[in-house]
Amino acid sequence: MSARILVVDDEEIVLKSCVRILGNGEFQLETVNNGPDALRRVEDSHYDIVILDIVMPEMDGLEVLQRIKESHPDIEVIMITGLSQIDIAVRAMKRGAFDYLPKPFEPDELKLVVDRALERRRLLRENLNLKSEVGSKYRFENIIGSSPPMQSVYRLIAQCAPTNSTVLITGESGTGKELIARAIHYNSLRKDKPFVPVDCNSLSETLLESELFGHIKGSFTGAVSNKRGMFEIADGGTLFLDEIGNLSLSTQAKLLRVLQEREFRAVGDTRTQTTNIRLVTATNKDLKAMVASGSFREDLYYRINIFPIQMPPLRDRHADIPALAFHFLNVFRNELGREVTEFSEGAMNALANHPWPGNVRELENTVHRAMILASGKVIRRAHLANIIDAPVLSDVDVPRTSEELKRAKKVAREKSVEEIEKRFVLEALRRNGWNVTRSAEETGMQRANFQALLKKYHIRIRGATPDTDASSES
């Protein structure tokens, strides 16, 4: 039976666009142009997905969302909006939205988020056994983010997963490379076979070769029994080599032989074993530069770089931060047994504006720490002191003389002014689609003065130069 989808938007052009994109017979599609009619339809009929606009007459989309989730929590609601992404995401995620799409959206973006929502519904409806639960953890719907960079990653996963092609995942530490590797495996024809991860950064050369190829008793000091290697254990499945750039040249040569011949020898053994594995590798290093310097084999590089996937850093996908933050909040709420349910506006602004050098892993750890510190139901800005430049009052030394008091008050005033100025600039940019000229005009400032504030607070906009505007924050 095909999925039923209700599209709710007061703009006829949006309704027609959704019908054109989704109305190919794959889904049962209905449309309404206001919130009250949408709620009546939901009560009278069964829907799998509601695609819901934020700003509508009579009743806004956030209220409609809340009422749908109260009466039909199993319906997945996808929000569409032309307003400030961060603000809308915060409110929508609080009320249970599956995801959101900013207007205008591409046809592939809408199709992908609908497919992910339907996949989650399917998994929630099924009575999964333990093995299926483990596998489903790494399906698409558990990779958080709807930003354009992540949409590109989803498309690449969908293209390569059904094949046996070797995949090289690159990106900074903490961007989620292993999660992508697992998603590839669990959406492949090998999903019922083992997924075997190996951290190439954690073992010495000898131990790593033993880990990969196995060893026989007495082959080296400490080899007190035979051991199966990962190439044997992963036979028929996927072998994931994380941080492959840390392999020694000797181990690289042996790995290349396995990939070419599909056979290997355990350390100390004379017998040859065959293996049928799919290789997925990952690195945070520039392998091309390593090839040029002679520290990585060129022939191995071309062997593993058949299907590259570049993971974007979190600073290039700021629109995903609210969804990620609420995801981690829910994870740690269950793990820690806390009643924390939301972020204050100040806390979310702090999360949204942080550069995240540690990427998603840093955000996860920050939310974890804030959950421990929070005493009520709300994570507040004070709970995020580890990522906020301005010191918390309790961390400031109490002045001991009148002169120290004067200096402390001066510093406090300056920091308060700086915080207000920075938020003033960021909010103006968000309201105006990150366009510098429009932001300056709206605020009544000269463009040069507005740009001076950008420079003062190191606010960079992708593609922007002193004489040009751009549409998104880097």
N, C-alpha and C positions, 0 to 999 in steps of 0.2 A: 504493500500500500504506500502510495507516495505521500511525502510530508506535506502538511498544511501550513501555509505561511500567511499571516495577516500583515499588510503594510499600512502604516498610519502616518499620514503627512498632509498638511493643509495646502501644499503646493502640488498642483496637478502635474507639473513637469517631473517632479520627483516620483510620483506614483507611476507615471508612464515609463520612466526610466527603469524602475524596479521591475515592472511587468515585462519590459523588453529584455532585461538581463536574465530574469528568472523564469519568465513565462514560456518556456520551451517544451512544456509537457512533463518535465521532471517533477514539478511540484504542483500542488493545488493552491493557487494564489488568489487572494482576495484583497481588496483595498477599501479604506475609509479615509475621510479627510478631517476627522476630529476625534478628540479623546472620549467623550461620552459614547459615541457610536462604537468605538473600539471596545470599550468595556462591555457594552451590550453583546457584541459579537463574541467576545471571549466567554461570556456566561452562557450563551446559547449554543456555541459550537466548540469543537475541540481543535486546538492549534498546537503545533509543535514549536513554532517560532513566531514572534511578533517583532517586526522591524518598525521602530518607533522614533518619530521626530521629537525634538526637545521643545521647540517653540511653536505653539499652536494656540488659536483662540479658544475660549471657553475653559480649557483645562490643559495645562502644560504636560509635556511628556514625562517629566519626573514624577508627577502625581499619578499619571496613568501607570507608569512602571511600578510604583509602590503598591498600587491597588491590585495589579496583576499578580505580583509576587506574593501578596498576602493571601489571595484566594487560589492561585494556581502556581505554586512555586516550581513546578516541573516545567513550565513554559520558559524557553530561553528567549530573552529579550535583547535585541541588538539596537543600540541607540544610534541615530544619525543626527548630526548637528553642524551648524555653521558657526557656532560660538566658540569662545575660548576653550581649547581642548583640555587644559589642566583642570579648570573649574568644573566643567561638565563631567569629566572623567571621575573626579572625586565624588561628586554627588550621585552619579549614576552607579558607580561601583559600590557605594554605601548601600544603595537600595537593591542591589542584586542583579544588575545588568551583566550579561555574559561578556559583551564587548561593545565597542562603539566605533563608528566611522565618521570622520570629518567630511563635510561637503566641500567641494565635489569629490566623489569617490569614483575609482575606476571599476569597470565591470568585474575584472578578476578579483579585486579586493572584496567586493560584495559576495561573489560566489564563494571565495575562500572562507570568509567568516561564517557564512551560512553552513558550509560543509563542516566546519569545525564545531559549530553549535549542534548540528544534527548528530555528529559523531559522539559528542558528550551525552546527548539525550539517549542515544542508542546504548551506550555503555552503562548509564545509570539505570536503564530499564532492565537490562539483562542481569540474571543471577549468575555472576561470574564466579568461576572457581579460582583457587589461589593463583594458578599459573596465568590465567587471563588477567587477574588483577595486577600481577607484576608487569606483564606486558603492556597493559593499558596505561601504566604510569608514564610511558614515554611516547604516547601518541600525540598527534598535533595539538589536541585541545589542551594539553598540559604544558605546552611551550607558550609562555605568556607574552603577548605583544601584538599590536595591530598596526604599528608604524610602518611606513613604506620600506625601510631597510629590512624589517622582519618579514614583511610580505614577500620580499625577494627571496629570503632564506626559505620560507615555506614552499615557494614554487620550486626551488632547487631540490629540496627534500623530496617533493612529490615526483619530480622528474627522475631522480637517481635511485630512489628506494627500491623500485621493482626490478632493477638491473643487478648485475654482479660487479659493476664497475668499482674500481678502487677510488676512494674519496679522500681528499686532503682538506681538513677543516683548519683554517687559520684565524687568528684573532688574539687579542690581548688576554692576559690571565683574568679569569673571572667572568668571561662573556658567555659561558655555558656550552663549550665545545663538546664535552662528553654527553650532555643532554641531547644535542643534535645527532651525535653518533648513535645513541640509543634509539632515537626516533627513526633514523634510517633503518636500523636493524629490525625494529618491531613493526615496521611497515613494509618489510621486504618478504620475499618468499622463504627466507631463512628464519623467520620469526619464531618458529617452534624449536630451533636449534640454539646452542649456547651463544650468548654475547659475552666475550671475554676481554676485559680491559687490562692493560698493562701500563704502568707508569714508568716510562723510560728514564725518569729523573731521579728515582728513589733507590736504585740499585747500582752496585759496582758493575764493571764490565763483565766479570766472571759470573756473578750472580744473575745478571740480566740474561746472559746467554743460557744459563741453566734454566731460568724462568721461561724463556721462549722455547728452547729446544728440548728441555729435559736433561737428565743425566743418569748415568748408571753408577751403581755402588762402587766406591773406591776411585772414581775418576778424578777427584781432587780432595784436598783436606776438608773434612766435614761432610763428605758425601757418603753417609752411612747406609743409604738404601737407594734403590732406584726411584726416580721421580719423573712423572709425566710432564712434558712441557706444554705451554699454551697453544702451540700449533697443533698438538695432538688433541688437547681438550676442546679446542674451538672447531674441530673438524666438522664440516657441514654448516657451521654458523659464521659468526663475524668476530674477527680479532681486531680490537681497537688499541693502537699504539699511541698513547698520549705523550706529548713532548718528544716526538721522534727526532727533533733537532739535537737532542742530547746523546744520540747513539754514537759510539766510537766508530772510526772508519773500518775497523776490523768487523764489528758487528753489522755495520751497513753492508759490507760485502757478503756476509752470510745471509742476511735478510734478502738481498737482491737475488741470490741463488735460489732461495725458497720460492720467491715470486716467479722466477723464470722457469724453474724445473718442477715446481709443486712437490718437492721432496726435501727432506732434511735428515740430519743425524743428531741424535742426542749427544751431549758432551761425554767423550770417552767411549762412545759406541762405534762399532764398525758397520752396523746394519743401517740401511736406508729406509726411512718411513715416508709414506706419501701423505699429503694433506690437501683438503679441499676447503679453503677458508676464503671469506671475503675480507679484504683488508681495508680498514678505515683508520686514518692517522690524523693527528692534530699537532699543532705547534704554535707557539707565540713568537717564534723567531722568523727572521727573513731568510728563508732557505735559498733564495736566489743569490743573496749576498754571501751566504755560506758556501755555495757552489763556487762563486768567483774567488773566494779566499782559500779554497781547497779543503775546507773542513766538512763538506758534505758532498757525497758522490753525485756527479751530474746524471749518470745513468739511473741511479736510484730515484733522484728527484723527478725525472720524467716518468718513471714507472709508477710513482705514487700520486703524481699530480694529474691524473687522468680527468678527475671531476672535482675541481676546487670549489669550496664554499667559504666565503669570507664572513666571519661573524662580526657584526657592527658593535663598537663600544657603546656603553650606555649613554654617554654624552651625545651620541648621534641619534638617539631614540628616546628623547626626553618624554615624548607623549606616552610612552609605555610605563613610566615610573609609577603613576597611581595604580594601575592594574597589578604591577609587580608588588608594590607595597601592600596592597590589600590581600594579595595571594599569600605573601609571607606572614601577614597578620593572622590570617585564618589558620595557617599551618602551625604557627607557634602558640596560638590561642588554645588549640587542641593539645599540643605537646606540653605546654606549661600549665594548662588548666586555669587560664586567666579569663577574665570577663571583658577584656579590652576589645572594643568593637569598631573604633574609628580613629581617624587622625583629625586634629584641629586644623583649621585653615593655615595657621602659622607653621605648623609642623609639616603639612604637605607642601607649602611654598618652599620650606627649607630643603625638603627632599628633592623637589623639582628643580631647584636652582643649584644644587651641589654638582660639581664636575664628575664625581664618581671615578676616581683613578683606579679603584679596585673593581669597577663594573658591577654586575649583578650580584657577585659574591659579597661585595662591600655593602650593597643595599640590604641583602639578606641579613648580614651580621648586624647592621645598624638597627633594623626592625627588631631583631631578636633581643638586642641590648635594651632598646626602648620598651619592649614588652615587659622586661624584668623590672625596669625602673618605674613604669607607670603604676600609679596607685589606684586609679579609677578606671573608667571605661574608655578614656580618651588618651591617645598618645599626643603629648603637647611638645611645643618647640624646645622647652627646657630638657626634655628627655633625649634630645638629639644633640647634646652639647659636643659630642665627639666629632660632628661634621660641621658645626657652625663656628665661623671665625670669631665672632664676638664672644668674650668670656661670659660665663654665667656669674651672677652676682656673688654666689657663694665661693667662687674661685678667686675673687679679687681681694687683695690684702686690704684690711681695714686701715684707713689713714690714722696716723698717731699724732700729727701736728696740724695746725691750721693751714700751713703751706702745702702739706701733702693732701689735705682735704681739697684745697683749691685746684691742685693739679688733677686729682682724681675726678672732680666734678667737670673740669674742662674736657678730659678724655671721654667721660661718659656722654657729655653733650655732643662731642664730635662723632662718637660712634652712633649715637641715636640719629643724628642728622644723616650720616652715611647710610644707615639702614633704610631710612625713609626715602632718601634719594634713589637708592638702588631699587627698592620695590616700586617706586614711582616710574622709573624707566622700564622695568620689566613688564609691569602691568600695561603701560601704554603700548609697548611693542606687541604684547599678546592681543590686545583689543584691536590692533591694526594689522594683524597678519604678519608681524615682524618687519613691516615696512617703515624705514626710518623717516622718510619724508612725511608720510601720513601721520606717524606718531608725533613728530615735532609740531605739525599743524594743529592736531587735535589738542595738544597740551598748551598751545600758544607760545611755544618756544622757537627761537631761531634754530634752523637745522644745525648750524655749526655748534651752538651751545648744547643741543641735544646730543650731538656726536661726541662732544667733550665729556659728557657724563658716561657715554658708552666706554670711552677710552679710560676714564678714571676708574671704573669698576670692572674693567677687563671683560666686558660683555661683547662677545663675538657673535656675528651672524654669518652663517655659511654663505659664501659667495659675495659678501659685502666688501667694498673698498671705500675709501674716503668719498668717492663720488657716485657710488651705486647703492641700491637697496637690494635686499634679499628677502626670502620668504620664510626662513626657519633658522632656529638657533643651532649653532654647532655644538 
